[in-house]
């Protein structure tokens, strides 16, 4: 009996050591993955800061481009205008598509639409830009380099992301919410607005922020559709090329003059700050809308619930 107990104890100790070894190994692998993720980001941001801050001038934000010098006001205005319109167009289509897939679409048709959306999200952005150039700029509609062509192509690029995040967010809302609304006699539209969309807001907002970040950072589709202009946006939808920040980074860095290099570095810094601003806005909006989340009661501390 004592021998069996000793063997069992030794076996338990061996299993405990193996588990601890695996645990240490997995935590080490996670730490290594984190380092591999953080180091390139820090290296890129550090390089941009080192190249841009010594030559930074605030008039970059207030003056238009003048040849290889001047400022980036025209590019900043164009970037904000394109991003805002993309959020409107892609947001409406993407949220409506996610709502349809989550609530109304038959299973067979839903599988087909989801597959098409995933294929669309995998198409390279430069291919979408070329198709936009052929269909909108030069071939079919003859809009020329324009705001409308840029917005349509970028919207097609980001709609799959908004649709997916919206569908996932709505599907994560507990079925009890819908059953409670039906039990109270709510109409389907009112129930969706009051009981389904509110808890899904954090996920929907996350999709919109991801779409905005993608739109801010794209270059290839805009080269084919928006062209470029050193002047501010005219707000005309067609035959109106406009500036954007990624063009400055992509093009001015290859110019031989130092002033062009400084503009490229300043544009890269502004883009990084815009992405950081989008992340901050996303966190603020998500934290504000989190009060509608179905698992809020789990996260709220007991002391606060007691009060």
C-alpha positions in Angstrom: 0.0 0.0 0.0 2.8 2.4 0.9 4.6 1.5 -2.3 1.5 2.3 -4.4 1.0 5.6 -2.6 4.7 6.5 -3.2 4.4 5.6 -6.9 1.2 7.7 -7.2 2.8 10.6 -5.5 5.9 10.4 -7.7 3.6 10.3 -10.8 1.7 13.3 -9.6 5.0 15.2 -9.1 6.2 14.3 -12.6 3.0 15.4 -14.2 3.2 18.7 -12.2 6.7 19.3 -13.4 5.6 18.6 -17.0 2.7 21.0 -16.7 5.0 23.7 -15.2 7.5 23.2 -18.0 4.8 23.5 -20.7 3.4 26.5 -18.9 6.8 28.2 -18.9 7.4 27.3 -22.5 4.0 28.7 -23.6 4.5 31.9 -21.6 7.9 32.3 -23.2 6.5 31.7 -26.7 3.8 34.4 -26.0 6.5 36.8 -24.8 8.6 36.1 -27.9 5.6 36.7 -30.1 4.9 40.0 -28.3 8.5 41.1 -28.8 8.4 40.2 -32.5 5.2 42.4 -32.8 6.4 45.3 -30.7 10.0 45.7 -31.9 9.1 46.4 -35.6 6.4 48.9 -34.5 8.8 50.7 -32.2 11.5 50.7 -34.9 9.2 52.2 -37.5 7.8 54.8 -35.2 11.3 55.7 -33.8 12.6 56.1 -37.4 9.7 58.4 -38.4 10.2 60.5 -35.2 13.9 60.7 -35.7 13.6 61.9 -39.3 10.6 64.2 -38.9 10.9 66.0 -35.5 14.3 67.8 -36.2 12.9 69.4 -39.3 9.3 69.9 -38.1 7.6 73.3 -38.8 4.1 74.1 -37.8 3.4 75.8 -41.1 3.2 72.3 -42.6 -0.3 72.2 -41.1 -1.4 75.6 -42.5 0.0 76.0 -46.0 -0.6 74.1 -49.2 2.2 72.3 -51.1 4.3 74.5 -53.4 6.4 72.4 -55.7 8.7 70.3 -53.6 8.2 72.5 -50.6 5.5 74.4 -48.7 3.1 72.5 -46.5 0.6 69.6 -46.4 -2.7 71.4 -45.8 -4.1 70.3 -49.1 -3.1 66.6 -48.4 -4.5 66.8 -44.8 -7.8 68.2 -46.0 -8.0 65.6 -48.8 -7.3 62.7 -46.4 -10.0 63.9 -44.0 -12.5 64.4 -46.7 -11.9 61.0 -48.3 -12.0 59.2 -45.0 -15.2 60.9 -43.9 -17.1 60.1 -47.1 -15.8 56.5 -47.0 -17.1 56.1 -43.5 -20.5 57.4 -44.6 -20.8 55.2 -47.7 -19.1 52.1 -46.5 -20.6 52.5 -43.0 -24.2 52.5 -44.3 -23.6 49.6 -46.7 -21.5 47.5 -44.3 -23.7 47.9 -41.3 -26.8 47.2 -43.4 -25.1 44.1 -44.9 -24.0 42.8 -41.4 -27.5 43.4 -40.0 -29.1 41.5 -43.0 -26.7 38.6 -42.6 -27.2 38.3 -38.9 -31.0 38.7 -38.7 -32.7 38.2 -42.0 -30.6 36.2 -44.5 -31.5 32.5 -45.1 -28.6 30.2 -44.2 -27.9 29.1 -47.8 -27.8 32.6 -49.2 -25.8 33.7 -46.2 -23.0 31.2 -46.9 -22.8 32.5 -50.4 -22.7 36.2 -49.4 -20.2 35.6 -46.7 -17.9 33.7 -49.1 -18.2 36.5 -51.6 -17.4 39.1 -48.9 -14.3 37.1 -47.8 -13.1 36.9 -51.4 -13.6 40.6 -51.8 -11.6 41.3 -48.7 -8.7 39.3 -50.1 -8.5 41.2 -53.4 -5.3 43.3 -53.4 -6.0 47.0 -53.1 -4.0 47.9 -56.2 -6.3 45.6 -58.2 -9.4 47.4 -56.9 -7.7 50.7 -57.8 -7.0 49.5 -61.4 -10.6 48.3 -61.8 -11.7 51.7 -60.5 -9.5 53.4 -63.0 -10.8 51.4 -65.9 -14.5 51.7 -64.8 -14.8 55.1 -63.2 -11.8 57.3 -64.2 -11.1 56.5 -67.8 -13.2 53.7 -69.3 -16.9 53.7 -68.6 -18.0 56.8 -66.7 -15.1 59.1 -67.6 -15.1 60.9 -64.2 -11.4 61.5 -64.4 -9.3 61.6 -61.3 -11.9 62.5 -58.7 -13.3 62.3 -55.2 -16.2 60.1 -56.2 -14.0 57.5 -57.8 -11.7 57.4 -54.8 -14.5 57.1 -52.3 -16.2 54.3 -54.2 -13.1 52.2 -54.5 -12.0 52.7 -50.9 -15.6 51.9 -49.8 -15.5 48.6 -51.7 -12.2 47.9 -50.1 -13.4 48.3 -46.5 -17.1 47.2 -46.7 -16.2 43.5 -46.0 -14.5 44.4 -42.7 -17.5 46.5 -41.5 -19.9 43.8 -42.6 -18.1 41.1 -40.8 -17.6 43.0 -37.5 -21.3 44.1 -37.6 -22.5 40.6 -38.1 -20.4 39.1 -35.4 -21.4 41.9 -33.0 -25.1 41.4 -33.6 -24.8 37.6 -33.3 -23.1 38.0 -30.0 -26.2 39.7 -28.5 -28.0 37.1 -26.4 -31.1 35.5 -27.9 -32.9 36.3 -24.6 -32.9 40.0 -25.6 -34.9 39.2 -28.7 -37.2 36.8 -26.9 -37.9 39.4 -24.2 -38.7 42.0 -26.9 -41.1 39.6 -28.6 -42.7 38.7 -25.3 -43.3 42.4 -24.7 -45.0 42.8 -28.1 -42.2 44.9 -29.7 -42.2 45.3 -33.4 -39.1 43.8 -35.1 -37.6 47.2 -36.2 -38.1 48.8 -32.8 -36.6 45.7 -31.1 -33.6 45.8 -33.3 -32.9 49.5 -32.6 -33.5 49.3 -28.8 -32.4 45.8 -27.8 -30.0 44.5 -30.4 -28.0 47.3 -32.0 -27.2 49.0 -28.7 -25.3 46.0 -27.2 -23.7 45.5 -30.6 -22.4 49.1 -30.8 -18.8 48.4 -29.5 -18.2 45.8 -32.2 -19.8 48.0 -34.9 -17.7 51.0 -33.9 -14.6 48.8 -33.9 -15.3 47.9 -37.5 -15.8 51.5 -38.5 -12.5 52.5 -36.9 -10.7 49.7 -38.7 -12.2 50.9 -41.9 -11.1 54.5 -41.2 -7.6 53.3 -40.5 -7.4 51.3 -43.7 -8.7 54.3 -45.7 -6.2 56.6 -44.1 -3.3 54.4 -44.9 -4.1 53.3 -48.5 -2.0 54.6 -51.4 -2.4 52.3 -54.5 -6.2 52.7 -55.0 -5.9 56.5 -54.6 -3.1 56.7 -57.2 -5.5 55.2 -59.7 -8.6 57.1 -58.7 -7.9 60.4 -56.9 -4.7 61.4 -58.8 -3.1 64.2 -56.9 -3.4 68.0 -56.6 -1.3 70.5 -54.8 -4.4 72.6 -54.1 -7.1 72.1 -51.5 -10.1 70.0 -52.3 -12.8 71.6 -54.5 -15.6 69.3 -53.1 -16.5 68.5 -56.7 -17.3 64.8 -57.0 -15.9 64.3 -60.6 -13.0 65.7 -62.5 -11.4 67.0 -59.4 -8.1 65.4 -58.3 -7.1 66.0 -54.7 -4.2 65.6 -52.4 -3.7 63.0 -49.7 -1.0 62.2 -47.2 0.1 58.8 -48.4 1.0 60.3 -51.8 3.4 62.6 -50.1 5.0 59.8 -48.2 5.2 57.6 -51.3 6.3 60.2 -53.8 8.2 62.9 -52.1 10.6 60.6 -50.4 12.0 59.6 -53.8 12.6 63.2 -54.8 16.2 64.5 -54.8 15.5 67.7 -52.8 15.7 67.9 -49.0 12.5 69.9 -48.8 10.6 67.0 -50.4 12.2 64.6 -48.0 11.1 66.8 -45.1 7.5 66.8 -46.4 7.5 63.1 -46.7 8.7 62.7 -43.2 6.2 65.2 -41.9 3.4 63.4 -43.8 4.5 60.1 -42.2 4.4 61.6 -38.7 0.9 63.0 -39.3 -0.3 59.7 -40.5 1.0 57.9 -37.4 -0.7 60.6 -35.2 -4.0 60.1 -37.1 -3.9 56.3 -36.5 -3.2 56.9 -32.8 -6.0 59.4 -32.7 -8.3 56.8 -34.3 -7.3 54.2 -31.7 -8.0 56.7 -28.9 -11.4 57.6 -30.3 -12.2 53.9 -30.7 -11.4 53.2 -27.1 -13.4 56.2 -25.9 -16.5 55.3 -28.0 -16.3 51.7 -27.1 -16.0 52.5 -23.4 -19.0 54.8 -23.7 -21.1 52.3 -25.5 -20.0 49.4 -23.3 -22.8 50.2 -20.9 -25.1 48.5 -23.3 -23.0 45.3 -23.5 -24.8 42.1 -22.4 -21.9 41.1 -20.0 -21.6 44.4 -18.3 -22.9 43.0 -15.0 -20.0 40.5 -15.0 -17.4 43.2 -15.4 -18.8 45.8 -13.0 -17.1 45.4 -9.6 -19.2 44.0 -6.8 -18.8 47.1 -4.6 -20.3 49.2 -7.4 -23.2 46.8 -7.9 -23.8 46.8 -4.1 -24.2 50.6 -4.1 
